[in-house]
Amino acid sequence: MSYFETRRRPGRHFLQIPGPSNTPDRVLRAMDNPTMDHRGPDFGQRAGRLLEKLRLVFRTRRPVVVYPASGTGAWEAALVNTCSPGDRVLMVETGWFAHLWRELAGRLGLEPEIIATDWRRGAEPGPLEERLRADKGHAIKAVCVVHSETSTGCITPIAEIRRAIDAAGHPALLLVDTISGLGSADYRHDEWGVDVTVAGSQKGLMLPPGLSFNAISEKALKASETARLPRSYWDWRPMLAANAQGFFPSTPATNLLYALDAAVDMLLEEGLDAVFARHHRHGEAARRAVRHWGLEIQCAVPAHESPVLTAVRLPEGHSADSLRALILDRFNMSLGAGLGRLADRVFRIGHLGDFGDLQLVGTLGGVEMGLALAGVPHRPGGVQAAMAYLAGNA
Ligand SMILES: *Cc1c(COP(=O)(O)O)cnc(C)c1O
């Protein structure tokens, strides 16, 4: 039985929400080691090596800082280190997580300006470029976009956003949330000219919740020298100074760092490109199942379809939450809820993290049985469609 279960359920629970994802046994075993002195020489050496290695996952040569916090903390860190009270930040509301980041920015005393979307696509470069071109006085301090919008299953092509900012000749910083994209969808901090990357531990990185990250460009670091929002815990400066010796200004989440060390090794052993290809393939297989069922995928732009998760719309008059409750009760599988305006309208299938073909087939099998039991109109055979794709595309 797992820790929170109230009744004995044979077999393994399927945790198919789009984060937290399943934690591989190797990562769990790594955590299960004695906590060490975080100011001792052994720790400094180990953490120093880990912080170097971690840069590879972000595809950056620059520092990555690690906070004992959920992803929300790293959102705040990205803003308080680069912005000043009243600064205008341009944000694209791609879904619920972009919405939450905007609210956070407002509470910090920034002036968020929103480009709205229908929550069925990633951020598009056109409207962004147009808005930046109109900002002749360069009042906009930062552009904030979500790379993998976990509420909708849409990806924003970050390289296109970078090109839009450059085409407008605008000096704004580019802040990117890839909390669910890191370690699951292709991501390149340096190559794409991202200034601050925000990430978290419990999604593509295959760790339990509890760590979050900022990767920091030279330009962002420079901005942090004059930024005037109050900051203390999130301040990059003492963190970077201590990190240079492999240490932290306050107590790090020691055992989660053991886990991170193991998870980064696993990603690098598989190879990042192979990791992305695996997720891409699972995304394609999941969408083939959904299309076969005759259900609608929330993401309406093929180029923005996500390798991380698939959000599925239910026909009018059917409750996504009832379907999820039934699947949990009957098949011991957790699926993601619809968030914000998508509550009860969509359910989300996570296919990220430590995940293989047979886990996907089992996941889709649970969904298909659930659709039948809940009386949701669909064409049976979606699992077969996914299997045919998986078998034919090694
Ligand atoms: C999960 C998630 C968050 C929130 O992270 P927490 O760890 O819950 O604080 C923010 N943005 C995206 C895109 C996410 O997937």
The ligand as an ORCA input file, in Angstrom:
! r2SCAN-3c Opt
* xyz 0 1
  C       3.439     22.696    -12.065
  C       3.597     23.991    -12.750
  C       3.719     25.185    -12.044
  C       3.591     25.279    -10.554
  O       4.621     24.636     -9.925
  P       4.497     24.228     -8.389
  O       5.633     23.267     -8.239
  O       3.154     23.614     -8.201
  O       4.683     25.449     -7.590
  C       3.926     26.341    -12.770
  N       3.991     26.333    -14.107
  C       3.852     25.201    -14.813
  C       3.922     25.261    -16.303
  C       3.649     23.998    -14.152
  O       3.508     22.870    -14.865
*
